[in-house]
Amino acid sequence: MSSTKQAVSVVGFLITLLGAVLFSTKAIIVKLAFGHTHTDAVTLLALRMVFSLPFYLAAAFLVSTQKDNVRMTGREWLLVCGIGLLGYYVSSLFDFIGLQYISAGLERLILFLYPSFAVFINAYFFKQRISKIQQIALLLTYAGIALAYFGELSIDSQNPNFYVGSGLVFMCAVTYSIYIVGSGRVIPRVGANKFTAYAMLAATFGVFGHFLLTHNIQQVELGQDMWMYGLLLAILATVLPSFLISQGMKKIGSNNVAIISGIGPVSTILQAHYVLGEKIFTEQIVGTLLVVVGVLLIGWKRDKTTAAAVEQASEAAEIRRL
């Protein structure tokens, strides 16, 4: 019996680790696409959603045919669609544009601020107390970001768009945190699967609408490389890891998944170094460790019900994403 449990734990750990690593490839693929093609952020984002759309449609169909399907009110439809547009359209747009100007490693570190923003939102709007350990975690997180940021600035001082890129990714983290808080409130009412399916569909049509308004389809050149990057973003960095993380949560629980997912920034930095040739420096290593420890501590004493809802929202939201 114990050997079976141990085997399941090992399998759960491995698939969760693989899912977290695959999620961290998103920034690498985006940087490669910008470097090897003449694409822009909106086109690349639209391609990602084209390949992801069949999975969202299938999920929405399956959810709607289940016996325990929850019929949403008009207000709930508005909330789901609005949160989806914010979390996967607006947030992703900020992220993709920001990646044009800063390194993949820095992008992942800035995005990792979203749990701290969620803490602030809950404290201000929903009067949730920030515990002592969370205060320490926030200090560690922001100290780590500051250390890595100024270290990167010293080696990227000639980049005229460094602050613009950083600001856009920062806004991505802010909007993503609003998504996490909002989805954590809506998911218990409508269900995780239903929320995910329709929030993603809303974001998908938001991206398509933006693309159609800003691009002339007849003049858009989509070579083989573009389709390849779009497919990689959708399958390798979105759909596949989302299923792996979901299975990991079933086998080892949301708390363990959250801890293992802390490998994300480290994985991104290593991939960026070996694939993109980005430099690894002391401030980045120390800052990354501080951020990872801080983020893990932020959720350490979280209420179990809230934690479960937030983890479900995080799982849906990474389909990182952030």
C-alpha positions, 0 to 999 in steps of 0.5 A: 500500500505504501509503495503504491502511494509512493509511486503515485507521489513520484508520478505526480511530482514528475508530471507536475514538474514537466508541466511547470517547465513546459509552461515556462517555455512560453517566453522562450518561444515568443522571443524566438518568434520575434527574433526569427520572423517579422511578426508582431505581438497581436498576430502571434497572440492570435495564432496561439489562440487559433490553435488553442480554440478547438480545445476551448470549444471542446471543453465548453461542449463537454461542460454544457452536456454534464448533468451537474452543469450550472446555469449561469445568470446574466451577471455571472456571464458578464463576470466570466467573460469580463474576467476572461478578457482581462486575464487572457486578452489584456494580460497576454497582450501586455506580456507579448508586447513587453517581451519585445523589449526585455529578456525572458528571464526578467519577464518571468520574474516580474510576472511572478509578482502577481501573487503579491498583487492578489494579496494587496487586492484582497486586503484592500477590497475584501478586507482580508488581513495580511499575516506576519509571514505574508508581510515577510514574504512580500518584503522578500519578493520585492527585494528579489525583484529589485535586486534582479531588476537593477542587475539586469539594468546594469547589463542592458543599459543601452536598451532604450525600451527597457523601462517600457518593456518592464512596465508592460510586463508589470501591467500584465502581472497586475491584470493577471492578479485581478483575474486570479482574485476575480476567478477565485470568487466566481469559480465556487459559484459556476465551477472551475471547468465551466469558468475556464472554458468560457473565460478562455473563449471570451479572451479568444474572441477578444484577441481575434477582434483586436487582430481583425481591427488592426490588421489587413488579413490579405496583407498578413504574411504567415510563413511556415515558421509563424505557424510553427511558433503558433502551434508550439505556443498553443500545444507545448506551452499552453494546452499540454502543460495545463493537462499535466498540472491538472493531473498533478493536482489530482495526484499530489494536491494544490499545495504541492503543485504550487511549491513545485511550480516555483521552478518556473522562473528558474526554468525560464532563466536556464532556458533563456541562457542556453536557447537565447544566449541571455546572460546569467548574473549573480543578482539574478540568481539571488533575486530569483531565489528571494522571489520564489521563497517569497511567493511560496510563503505568501500562500503558506498560511492561506485559508484552505477554501480560498487556496483551492479556489485560487489554485484552480484559477491559477491552473486555468490562468496559465493555459502562463501564461502568467 
